Amino acid sequence: MAQKSRVDESVAALGLLAALPVQLEATTSRVVVNNPLLRVVYFAFDTGELLTDHSSPRAVVVHLLAGAIRFTVDGTEHVLTPGDVLYLAPGARHALVADAPSHLSLVMVDTEPATE
């Protein structure tokens, strides 16, 4: 897991896809950036793996890096292919199912000023 960093610090996270291979019948993740304004998490999903319906108080940007994922936002299903991006407003309900071994980047952004 990435150490919490300051907003005024630059961070390099290299070799992420190689460091987070898709594992058989598993969902794995790694936090790569974590500061008071945003959090970046990389996920690896095997075929059939899912995240059940949930929401986040933060705004979320999802970027499919590799594979195929069905991503449902507020009841609307989106079929993602590599390179596709979704923006989720704070509080949006969402879930996903991996239709192929997949890598996904998720960026959570605070929309309220940090109090730290």
PABA-797345 format. One record per residue (C-alpha): residue in one letter; x, y, z. Coordinates in pm, 1 decimal. Layout:
N
<rest=A, px=X, py=Y, pz=Z>
...
This chain:
116
<rest=M, px=0.0, py=0.0, pz=0.0>
<rest=A, px=124.8, py=348.9, pz=-81.5>
<rest=Q, px=228.9, py=565.5, pz=207.0>
<rest=K, px=14.4, py=871.7, pz=259.2>
<rest=S, px=179.3, py=1162.0, pz=80.4>
<rest=R, px=135.5, py=1536.4, pz=78.7>
<rest=V, px=-39.7, py=1714.7, pz=-206.9>
<rest=D, px=276.6, py=1916.0, pz=-272.7>
<rest=E, px=489.3, py=1598.6, pz=-315.7>
<rest=S, px=541.7, py=1432.2, pz=-652.0>
<rest=V, px=512.3, py=1053.1, pz=-660.3>
<rest=A, px=631.2, py=802.2, pz=-922.0>
<rest=A, px=459.4, py=462.3, pz=-931.6>
<rest=L, px=631.2, py=251.2, pz=-1196.3>
<rest=G, px=589.6, py=-102.3, pz=-1327.6>
<rest=L, px=238.0, py=-126.4, pz=-1187.3>
<rest=L, px=83.8, py=-374.3, pz=-1432.0>
<rest=A, px=375.4, py=-615.0, pz=-1392.8>
<rest=A, px=361.8, py=-577.4, pz=-1013.2>
<rest=L, px=-12.7, py=-648.1, pz=-1003.9>
<rest=P, px=-73.1, py=-949.5, pz=-1229.9>
<rest=V, px=-421.1, py=-1094.4, pz=-1272.8>
<rest=Q, px=-453.2, py=-1386.6, pz=-1032.6>
<rest=L, px=-675.3, py=-1687.5, pz=-1098.3>
<rest=E, px=-1026.9, py=-1638.7, pz=-956.3>
<rest=A, px=-924.6, py=-1324.5, pz=-766.7>
<rest=T, px=-957.1, py=-948.9, pz=-743.6>
<rest=T, px=-643.9, py=-772.2, pz=-622.1>
<rest=S, px=-563.5, py=-405.3, pz=-574.4>
<rest=R, px=-280.6, py=-172.4, pz=-486.3>
<rest=V, px=-300.0, py=187.8, pz=-366.7>
<rest=V, px=-41.9, py=380.2, pz=-570.4>
<rest=V, px=-107.7, py=742.0, pz=-466.4>
<rest=N, px=-272.0, py=853.5, pz=-143.8>
<rest=N, px=-293.4, py=1215.9, pz=-31.8>
<rest=P, px=-559.4, py=1441.5, pz=120.5>
<rest=L, px=-706.2, py=1531.9, pz=-221.7>
<rest=L, px=-693.9, py=1206.6, pz=-415.9>
<rest=R, px=-632.8, py=835.3, pz=-400.3>
<rest=V, px=-526.6, py=622.7, pz=-699.2>
<rest=V, px=-589.7, py=248.5, pz=-683.8>
<rest=Y, px=-498.5, py=-11.8, pz=-946.8>
<rest=F, px=-711.8, py=-325.5, pz=-966.7>
<rest=A, px=-656.7, py=-662.8, pz=-1135.2>
<rest=F, px=-965.4, py=-879.2, pz=-1196.8>
<rest=D, px=-984.5, py=-1232.6, pz=-1329.6>
<rest=T, px=-1275.9, py=-1323.5, pz=-1557.2>
<rest=G, px=-1599.6, py=-1338.2, pz=-1361.2>
<rest=E, px=-1473.1, py=-1137.0, pz=-1064.9>
<rest=L, px=-1696.6, py=-853.0, pz=-948.7>
<rest=L, px=-1743.1, py=-563.2, pz=-715.3>
<rest=T, px=-2092.7, py=-547.0, pz=-569.9>
<rest=D, px=-2308.6, py=-234.9, pz=-572.1>
<rest=H, px=-2165.6, py=43.4, pz=-354.0>
<rest=S, px=-2096.5, py=417.6, pz=-355.7>
<rest=S, px=-1819.0, py=658.5, pz=-261.3>
<rest=P, px=-1846.5, py=1002.8, pz=-105.7>
<rest=R, px=-1565.4, py=1108.2, pz=-342.3>
<rest=A, px=-1584.7, py=1175.4, pz=-714.9>
<rest=V, px=-1438.0, py=875.6, pz=-900.9>
<rest=V, px=-1265.3, py=844.1, pz=-1238.5>
<rest=V, px=-1234.8, py=489.3, pz=-1373.7>
<rest=H, px=-997.9, py=404.9, pz=-1661.6>
<rest=L, px=-990.4, py=53.4, pz=-1807.4>
<rest=L, px=-628.6, py=-25.6, pz=-1893.6>
<rest=A, px=-670.4, py=-379.8, pz=-2028.5>
<rest=G, px=-942.1, py=-643.1, pz=-2059.2>
<rest=A, px=-1321.4, py=-609.9, pz=-2069.9>
<rest=I, px=-1549.6, py=-495.3, pz=-1789.2>
<rest=R, px=-1923.7, py=-428.2, pz=-1754.8>
<rest=F, px=-1952.0, py=-129.6, pz=-1523.1>
<rest=T, px=-2294.2, py=-27.6, pz=-1391.0>
<rest=V, px=-2345.6, py=331.6, pz=-1271.4>
<rest=D, px=-2679.3, py=430.0, pz=-1114.1>
<rest=G, px=-2850.3, py=137.0, pz=-1290.6>
<rest=T, px=-2700.8, py=199.0, pz=-1637.2>
<rest=E, px=-2457.1, py=-64.7, pz=-1765.4>
<rest=H, px=-2152.6, py=45.3, pz=-1966.5>
<rest=V, px=-1940.3, py=-208.0, pz=-2155.6>
<rest=L, px=-1580.7, py=-88.6, pz=-2120.0>
<rest=T, px=-1294.3, py=-169.0, pz=-2353.4>
<rest=P, px=-930.0, py=-64.9, pz=-2300.3>
<rest=G, px=-890.6, py=312.1, pz=-2295.2>
<rest=D, px=-1249.2, py=384.5, pz=-2187.7>
<rest=V, px=-1306.1, py=628.2, pz=-1899.6>
<rest=L, px=-1605.0, py=680.5, pz=-1669.0>
<rest=Y, px=-1665.4, py=969.0, pz=-1430.4>
<rest=L, px=-1881.2, py=894.7, pz=-1125.4>
<rest=A, px=-2029.0, py=1182.0, pz=-929.4>
<rest=P, px=-1993.2, py=1162.1, pz=-550.6>
<rest=G, px=-2249.3, py=917.0, pz=-413.3>
<rest=A, px=-2318.0, py=743.3, pz=-747.2>
<rest=R, px=-2405.2, py=374.6, pz=-698.4>
<rest=H, px=-2177.4, py=147.3, pz=-900.7>
<rest=A, px=-2075.7, py=-215.7, pz=-951.8>
<rest=L, px=-1872.5, py=-413.7, pz=-1203.8>
<rest=V, px=-1816.2, py=-756.6, pz=-1354.2>
<rest=A, px=-1496.8, py=-854.5, pz=-1539.8>
<rest=D, px=-1570.0, py=-1030.1, pz=-1870.1>
<rest=A, px=-1197.8, py=-1098.5, pz=-1927.4>
<rest=P, px=-879.5, py=-1072.8, pz=-1720.8>
<rest=S, px=-860.4, py=-696.1, pz=-1665.7>
<rest=H, px=-660.7, py=-407.6, pz=-1519.3>
<rest=L, px=-839.4, py=-93.3, pz=-1407.3>
<rest=S, px=-722.8, py=237.8, pz=-1263.6>
<rest=L, px=-951.4, py=414.8, pz=-1018.1>
<rest=V, px=-893.3, py=772.1, pz=-902.4>
<rest=M, px=-1097.0, py=904.2, pz=-609.1>
<rest=V, px=-1099.4, py=1282.7, pz=-578.3>
<rest=D, px=-1220.0, py=1482.8, pz=-280.0>
<rest=T, px=-1459.7, py=1753.0, pz=-396.4>
<rest=E, px=-1451.2, py=1939.8, pz=-64.9>
<rest=P, px=-1141.9, py=2130.4, pz=52.4>
<rest=A, px=-912.3, py=1925.7, pz=276.3>
<rest=T, px=-919.2, py=2017.3, pz=644.1>
<rest=E, px=-566.5, py=1895.9, pz=722.1>
